[in-house]
Structure formats: structure tokens, C-alpha cells
Amino acid sequence: MPDSERTFTPTEAAVASGVPVKTIHREIDEGPLKSALKQPGNKRCIREEDLLYLAITRRLDPKLVQLTSQGKDRLHDAIVSYGNRRGQQKRGFPLFGGLSLDIKDIVKEVRSKLILLNRARKMVIEDPEIRGGEPCIRGTRIGVYEIGAMLEQGASEEELLAGYPSLHREQLGLARIYAHAYPRRGRPPRHPWHRPPWREVSRVEIRR
């Protein structure tokens, strides 16, 4: 399904737009995204124009632009209208008070992040025969959340690449994206990788 036809969860939207998840939920509760679609199970989901709205508002300097609730609605409506004019968009997107924004670069950035998000999903496999179905990096027995957690806790890419020679640098970045977009539910289990040195811990994992 093309990204323009997809819907996105708040955590996916946070990765694609660079806006914190809490802000996204607030925009759904109080702002122009309050009409966000609902998936089965009453889960929230938003559309590509909502991603653009989030990415644009993140770039607005609050010292120059103070958006009221009505202003946010107007901005979101303008973005939807802009998206409907396929092939006719201009680089300068009009804002308020004569200000304009180079929206094409923002569109390009959001869609580039969506491509990375799609690659991160394809990189991960959940097989009951591999570590009981825990999400792992395809072709390995390495848990994607393990890599994401070690990066968040300060392990460098060089240390992880030395400790996990079967991985390459791109997979580390995609693992971080996946962990942010699809956070592990519940309380994360305690594992020895919470304690450095990372290289010694990862070598134990390789021998399993």
C-alpha cells in the first residue's frame, strides 16, 4: 500500500515527523487531529497529511508564529488542500502574516523517514522457532529491542558492530527506528546487556 494511502499509529507518526508522542496525542485530543481515525480495538491512527502538519508545526518558531486552535485548523486544512493538488505544488507554502515555508523539503524528509520505517519493518522477523517469536533482525537470532536498548543506553555503533559481526551499520539504525516506532509492551525484562562492557555481553549472545 502506498504511504499516501496508509494510516499511522502515534508512535509511527513520531518517527516520521520528529514530534514527541505526547504532543501527537495532545493534537489528537485537542487540536486539528481530533478526527483521527480509529482502528480495531479503538486504536488511534492518522494520515499522511497529519504527518505533514506535525512536521511543519515542529519547524515553526513560537516567537514568530503563535497558532491558536483556529489557526491550527486552518493550517491543517491548507495542508490537505496542498496534498490534493498533486503535481501543482509550489515550494513556498503560505503561512500567516506573509510568512511562507519551503514545504517540498518537509514532504521529502517525511517520506524519506517513511521509507526507512518500512525497511525497518521488513528487517524484523517474528518466528516462533527463533527465540520464542521475539522480534529479531532477519537472518540472525539477535533481538531488535536488544540492539535498540543498547544504543539508547550509550553503546556506540562501533562497539556493537565489533560485538555482533553479523550485523552492519544500517541494521543498527533501522533497529533504533523499529524500537521507537513499535515500543515493546509491558515492563522490559532485565538482561545482562544493561551492564557494560557491551562487547563482552554481545559475544556471549553470539555463542548461543
Buried (B, 14 or more C-beta within 10 A) or exposed (E): EEBEEEBBBBBBBBBBBBBEBEBBBEBBEEBBBEEBEEEEEEEBBBBBBBBBBBBBBEEBEEEEBEBEEEBBBBBBEBBBEBBEEEEEEEEEBEBBEEEEBEBEEBBEBBBEBBEBBEBBBEBBBEEEEBBEEBBBBEEBBBBBBBBBBBBEEEBEEEBBBEBBEEBEEEBBBBBBBBBBBBEBEEEEEEBEBEEEEBBEBBBEBEEE
